[in-house]
């Protein structure tokens, strides 16, 4: 097996130590580590370099969240020198009002990092991908999103993006949150888009708009399926994994078309039925 390319984008300094512990679980494999940081994080650069003297650290403008820097990194290397690419970033906790019943708090990050939380898990994923040539990307079932569980506007925007690049229309899934292991050759489709960091917008931390970064997050999945591979959860039983993916679809239908629950900015628990408010309960403020 060829070496592994590891890219880590560190926006939130406090999450570096968590990701560093994950990187250490790649022991036993040859890998090249690339770390991108927003400009102005010189102290963090020193800390990372002390832990990983051979890593490549680059300062980048705050464009395209973690996606823009990742594109810059894969453009700077020869992908054919690597068997797999690992993409990690400092995904912050999700606010209660933004994901009341699903990825609240650290759940999303924990799910995405599950494959690399231990050396045993990581070894299992790589061994399975080595033995199953149909698997092009690993991602956790909880975060595998398809046409029916995705945000409608984002899916359509990505379809329009694919069409503008004269690429064939196809159904695909993707790893929401964009932390994964992928076969290096899959990313050649991303390189073919000829994107640069300057094509990406300033990172909108509200996530209220569908930026180019969100489209490329989905395009990673498109690239997997366009090359005849699939996305699989290599850490979960295949039957259970499919059930979780189906549950994602049902959840989106129920919580967008039938019921919706959220905590408003005025700290009220709001319930809607068929988009009509039916209940609003004031919540106690934290002391």
C-alpha positions as CSV (number, residue, x, y, z in Angstrom):
1,X,0.0,0.0,0.0
2,X,1.2,3.5,-0.8
3,X,1.4,6.2,1.9
4,X,-1.7,8.1,3.1
5,X,-2.2,11.8,2.7
6,X,-3.7,13.4,5.8
7,X,-5.1,16.9,5.7
8,X,-6.3,18.7,8.8
9,X,-7.8,22.2,8.8
10,X,-7.7,23.8,12.2
11,X,-10.0,26.7,12.6
12,X,-10.9,26.2,16.3
13,X,-7.7,26.0,18.2
14,X,-9.2,24.2,21.2
15,X,-10.1,21.2,19.1
16,X,-6.5,20.6,17.8
17,X,-5.6,18.3,20.7
18,X,-8.6,16.1,20.0
19,X,-7.6,15.7,16.3
20,X,-3.9,15.2,17.3
21,X,-4.9,12.2,19.4
22,X,-6.8,10.8,16.3
23,X,-3.8,11.3,14.0
24,X,-1.6,9.3,16.4
25,X,-3.9,6.3,15.7
26,X,-2.5,6.1,12.2
27,X,0.5,4.5,13.6
28,X,1.8,1.6,11.6
29,X,1.1,3.4,8.3
30,X,3.3,5.7,6.3
31,X,1.6,9.1,6.0
32,X,2.2,12.7,5.0
33,X,0.5,15.3,7.2
34,X,-0.6,18.6,5.9
35,X,-2.1,21.2,8.3
36,X,-3.8,24.4,7.2
37,X,-4.5,27.3,9.5
38,X,-6.2,30.6,9.2
39,X,-3.7,33.5,9.1
40,X,-2.6,34.8,12.5
41,X,-2.3,31.5,14.3
42,X,1.5,31.4,14.7
43,X,1.4,30.1,18.3
44,X,-0.7,27.1,17.2
45,X,1.7,26.6,14.3
46,X,4.6,26.2,16.8
47,X,2.7,23.8,18.9
48,X,1.8,21.6,15.9
49,X,5.3,21.7,14.5
50,X,6.6,20.6,17.9
51,X,4.3,17.5,17.8
52,X,4.8,16.7,14.1
53,X,8.2,18.1,13.0
54,X,7.8,16.6,9.5
55,X,4.3,18.0,8.8
56,X,3.6,20.7,6.2
57,X,1.8,23.7,7.7
58,X,0.2,26.4,5.5
59,X,-1.6,29.6,6.4
60,X,-4.7,30.2,4.4
61,X,-7.3,33.0,4.2
62,X,-10.7,32.2,5.8
63,X,-12.3,31.0,2.6
64,X,-14.4,28.0,1.9
65,X,-14.5,26.6,5.5
66,X,-12.4,23.4,5.6
67,X,-13.2,22.6,1.9
68,X,-11.3,25.4,0.2
69,X,-8.0,24.6,2.0
70,X,-8.5,20.9,1.3
71,X,-8.7,21.6,-2.4
72,X,-5.5,23.7,-2.2
73,X,-3.7,20.8,-0.5
74,X,-4.7,18.1,-3.0
75,X,-3.7,20.4,-5.8
76,X,-0.3,20.8,-4.3
77,X,0.6,17.1,-4.3
78,X,0.7,14.2,-6.7
79,X,-2.4,12.1,-5.7
80,X,-1.0,9.1,-7.4
81,X,1.7,8.9,-4.7
82,X,-1.0,8.0,-2.2
83,X,-3.5,5.1,-1.7
84,X,-5.9,7.0,0.5
85,X,-6.6,10.6,1.6
86,X,-7.9,11.4,5.1
87,X,-9.7,14.7,5.6
88,X,-10.2,16.1,9.1
89,X,-11.1,19.4,10.5
90,X,-12.2,21.1,13.8
91,X,-15.9,20.7,13.5
92,X,-17.4,22.6,16.4
93,X,-20.3,21.5,18.6
94,X,-23.8,22.1,17.2
95,X,-26.1,24.5,19.0
96,X,-29.3,23.0,20.5
97,X,-31.5,25.2,18.3
98,X,-29.7,24.1,15.1
99,X,-30.1,20.3,15.7
100,X,-32.4,19.6,18.5
101,X,-32.8,15.8,18.2
102,X,-29.9,14.7,16.1
103,X,-26.4,16.1,16.1
104,X,-26.7,18.4,19.1
105,X,-23.4,19.1,20.9
106,X,-20.4,17.0,19.9
107,X,-22.4,14.1,18.4
108,X,-21.7,14.9,14.8
109,X,-18.0,15.3,15.3
110,X,-17.8,12.2,17.4
111,X,-19.6,10.2,14.6
112,X,-17.3,11.6,11.9
113,X,-14.2,10.8,13.9
114,X,-15.3,7.3,15.0
115,X,-13.1,5.7,12.3
116,X,-9.9,7.1,13.8
117,X,-10.7,7.3,17.5
118,X,-8.6,4.2,18.0
119,X,-5.9,2.4,16.1
120,X,-8.1,-0.7,16.0
121,X,-10.9,1.2,14.3
122,X,-8.6,2.7,11.8
123,X,-6.9,-0.6,11.0
124,X,-10.3,-2.1,10.5
125,X,-11.4,0.6,8.1
126,X,-8.3,0.4,6.0
127,X,-8.3,-3.4,5.9
128,X,-11.9,-3.4,4.8
129,X,-11.3,-0.9,2.0
130,X,-8.3,-2.9,0.9
131,X,-10.3,-6.1,0.7
132,X,-13.5,-4.5,-0.7
133,X,-12.6,-2.7,-4.0
134,X,-16.2,-1.4,-4.3
135,X,-15.8,0.9,-1.3
136,X,-14.5,4.3,-2.4
137,X,-15.1,6.3,0.8
138,X,-15.8,5.6,4.4
139,X,-18.2,7.8,6.4
140,X,-20.4,7.1,9.4
141,X,-24.0,6.0,8.7
142,X,-25.4,8.9,10.7
143,X,-23.7,11.4,8.4
144,X,-24.3,9.6,5.0
145,X,-26.9,11.9,3.3
146,X,-28.7,11.2,0.0
147,X,-31.1,13.1,-2.3
148,X,-34.0,12.4,0.0
149,X,-32.3,13.3,3.3
150,X,-30.4,16.3,2.0
151,X,-31.5,20.0,2.2
152,X,-33.5,20.5,-1.0
153,X,-32.0,23.9,-1.9
154,X,-28.4,22.6,-1.4
155,X,-29.0,19.5,-3.4
156,X,-30.5,21.5,-6.3
157,X,-27.7,24.0,-6.2
158,X,-25.2,21.2,-6.4
159,X,-27.1,19.7,-9.3
160,X,-26.9,23.0,-11.1
161,X,-23.2,23.2,-10.4
162,X,-22.6,19.7,-11.8
163,X,-24.7,20.7,-14.9
164,X,-22.7,23.9,-15.5
165,X,-19.5,21.7,-15.6
166,X,-21.1,19.5,-18.3
167,X,-21.0,16.4,-16.1
168,X,-23.7,13.7,-16.2
169,X,-26.6,13.8,-13.8
170,X,-26.6,10.9,-11.3
171,X,-27.9,10.1,-7.8
172,X,-25.3,10.1,-5.1
173,X,-24.8,10.2,-1.4
174,X,-22.2,12.2,0.5
175,X,-20.7,12.4,4.0
176,X,-22.2,15.4,5.7
177,X,-19.5,17.2,7.7
178,X,-16.8,16.2,5.3
179,X,-14.5,14.0,7.4
180,X,-13.7,10.8,5.8
181,X,-11.2,8.3,4.2
182,X,-11.3,8.3,0.4
183,X,-9.4,6.5,-2.3
184,X,-7.0,9.1,-3.7
185,X,-8.0,8.6,-7.4
186,X,-11.6,9.6,-6.5
187,X,-10.3,13.2,-5.9
188,X,-9.1,13.5,-9.5
189,X,-12.7,14.5,-10.3
190,X,-12.4,17.4,-7.9
191,X,-9.1,18.5,-9.4
192,X,-10.8,18.4,-12.9
193,X,-13.0,21.3,-11.7
194,X,-9.9,23.6,-11.7
195,X,-10.9,25.4,-8.5
196,X,-8.6,27.7,-6.5
197,X,-9.0,29.0,-3.0
198,X,-10.1,32.3,-4.4
199,X,-13.1,30.7,-6.0
200,X,-14.5,30.1,-2.5
201,X,-16.4,32.7,-0.5
202,X,-15.7,34.1,3.0
203,X,-16.8,31.4,5.4
204,X,-20.4,32.1,6.6
205,X,-20.5,30.6,10.1
206,X,-24.3,30.8,10.1
207,X,-24.5,28.1,7.4
208,X,-27.7,29.9,6.2
209,X,-26.6,30.0,2.6
210,X,-25.4,27.3,0.1
211,X,-21.8,28.4,-0.7
212,X,-19.4,26.7,-3.1
213,X,-17.9,24.8,-0.2
214,X,-21.3,23.1,0.5
215,X,-21.5,22.1,-3.2
216,X,-18.0,20.6,-3.2
217,X,-18.8,18.8,0.1
218,X,-21.6,17.1,-2.0
219,X,-19.4,16.8,-5.0
220,X,-17.0,14.5,-3.1
221,X,-19.8,12.0,-2.9
222,X,-20.7,12.6,-6.6
223,X,-17.1,11.8,-7.5
224,X,-17.2,8.5,-5.5
225,X,-20.2,7.3,-7.4
226,X,-19.2,8.6,-10.8
227,X,-16.1,6.4,-10.6
228,X,-18.2,3.3,-9.8
229,X,-17.5,3.2,-6.1
230,X,-19.8,3.4,-3.1
231,X,-19.7,5.2,0.2
232,X,-19.9,2.8,3.1
233,X,-19.7,2.9,6.9
234,X,-16.8,0.5,7.5
235,X,-17.3,0.5,11.2
236,X,-21.0,-0.6,11.3
237,X,-22.8,-3.8,10.2
238,X,-24.1,-3.2,6.6
239,X,-27.7,-4.0,7.5
240,X,-27.7,-1.6,10.5
241,X,-25.9,1.0,8.4
242,X,-28.7,0.9,5.7
243,X,-31.4,1.2,8.4
244,X,-29.7,4.3,9.8
245,X,-29.5,5.9,6.3
246,X,-33.2,5.1,5.9
247,X,-33.9,6.7,9.3
248,X,-32.2,9.8,8.0
249,X,-34.7,10.0,5.2
250,X,-37.7,9.4,7.4
251,X,-36.4,12.0,9.9
252,X,-36.1,14.7,7.3
253,X,-39.6,14.0,6.0
254,X,-41.2,14.0,9.4
255,X,-39.3,17.1,10.7
256,X,-39.7,19.1,7.5
257,X,-43.1,18.1,6.1
258,X,-45.1,17.0,9.2
259,X,-43.6,18.2,12.4
260,X,-40.8,20.6,13.1
261,X,-39.2,21.4,16.5
262,X,-36.6,24.0,17.3
263,X,-35.5,26.4,20.0
264,X,-35.9,30.0,18.8
265,X,-33.5,32.8,19.4
266,X,-35.9,34.1,22.1
267,X,-35.3,30.7,23.9
268,X,-38.7,29.2,23.2
269,X,-39.3,25.6,22.3
270,X,-41.4,25.9,19.2
271,X,-43.5,23.1,17.7
272,X,-45.0,23.3,14.2
273,X,-47.5,20.9,12.6
274,X,-47.7,21.1,8.8
275,X,-45.7,24.4,9.1
276,X,-48.3,25.9,11.5
277,X,-47.1,26.9,15.0
278,X,-49.0,24.8,17.6
279,X,-46.9,25.2,20.7
280,X,-44.4,27.6,22.1
281,X,-42.9,26.9,25.5
282,X,-40.5,29.5,27.1
283,X,-37.3,27.7,28.3
284,X,-35.4,28.6,31.5
285,X,-32.3,30.6,30.9
286,X,-29.0,29.0,31.9
287,X,-27.6,30.4,35.2
